[in-house]
Amino acid sequence: MWKPLQVTASAYNSLAYQTNANPHITAFGDSLKPGLKYIAVSRDLLKLGLKHDTPVKIEGHKGVYWVKDKMHSKWENKIDIYMGVDVEAAKIWGRKKVKIEYGIPIN
């Protein structure tokens, strides 16, 4: 089952100046590699069910993305789309409101 949600989406890269000294490891401990369809979520979204390894469809993007990172606690209702080391693509994407759908397990 897919649950819709409106969020603010920005983009990030696996570069030390954007994250930390080890930019290829997520807050969940996953490895980032350019080309992977990963996102980071604000911590309030974790409570809504966008937990580690949740599948997510993003308006304007093809395919399914996976929750593999979490953002600083200052952010709310926000996702960050992983764009490898392509800083220009992240800048072009910018920040916008988008509709996402995320997978909810059916019990």
N, C-alpha and C positions, 0 to 999 in steps of 0.2 A: 504494500500500500504506500502511495506517495502523498506526502503532506505538503501543501503550498505555504510559502512564507515570503514576505517582502523584506529585503535586507539592503543595506548599503554594501557595495562590493568595490574593493580596490584590488591592487595587485602587488605582489612582492617577488623578490628574487633571492637566490641563495648566495648573498654577498655579505661579508662581515659587517660592512657599514650600515646595512639595513637590519641585521638581526643581532648576532653576537660573534664571539671569536670562533665558534664552530658552526658556520651557517648551513652546513649540509645535514645537520641532525635536528629534528623537530622537537618540540616540547614533549611529545609522546615517545621520543626515542627512535622514530623512523628516519631512514636515510632519504634525503632529497636528491633527485637526479633530474637534469633537464629533460623535458618531454613527458614527465609523469603528470597525470591529472589529479593534483592534490590541492586542497584548500586548508586554510587556517580559519578557525571560527572564534568569535568573541565568547567569553566564558558564560555569558547569559544564555547563549544558544546551546551550550552543552546541556543545560538544565531542561531545554525544550526537546531534547532527544537527538541533537546533532553531536553524538559522541564519536569517539575514535572509531574509524573505519566505517562510518555511516556513508552510504552512497548519496550523491547530490547531483541533481540536474540544474544547470544554470542557464537562465534565459540569455540568448545570444552566443552560447557556446555549445559545441557539439559534444556528444558523449556524456559519460558519467564521471564525476569527480569524486574523490574520497576525502573525508575529514582525516587529516594526518597531522595537524598542528593546531595549537591554540594560541590566542593572542593575549596581549597584556590586559590586565583586568580593567584598565581605563576605558576600553572599547565596549560598546553595546550594539546589539543588532547588526553585526558587521561580519563580513567574510573577506578574506584575502585570497586571491587566486594566485597559485604558484606559477610563475612564468620563467623558471630556470634562471639563466643569467642574462636574459634578453631585457635589459633595462628599458630600451626604447619601446618595446611592446607594452611593458608595464606602464610607462608614461602615457602612451597613446590610450590605453584602457582608462586610465585616470581613476575617478571615483564616480560611481553612479548607483542609483537605486535599481535593483533588479528583482525579478521573481525567481525564487528557487523552489525546487521540490526535493524533499528528502525522504529516504526510505525508512519506513517504520515496520519492524517485524510484526507479522501477523501471528498471534498466539492462538 
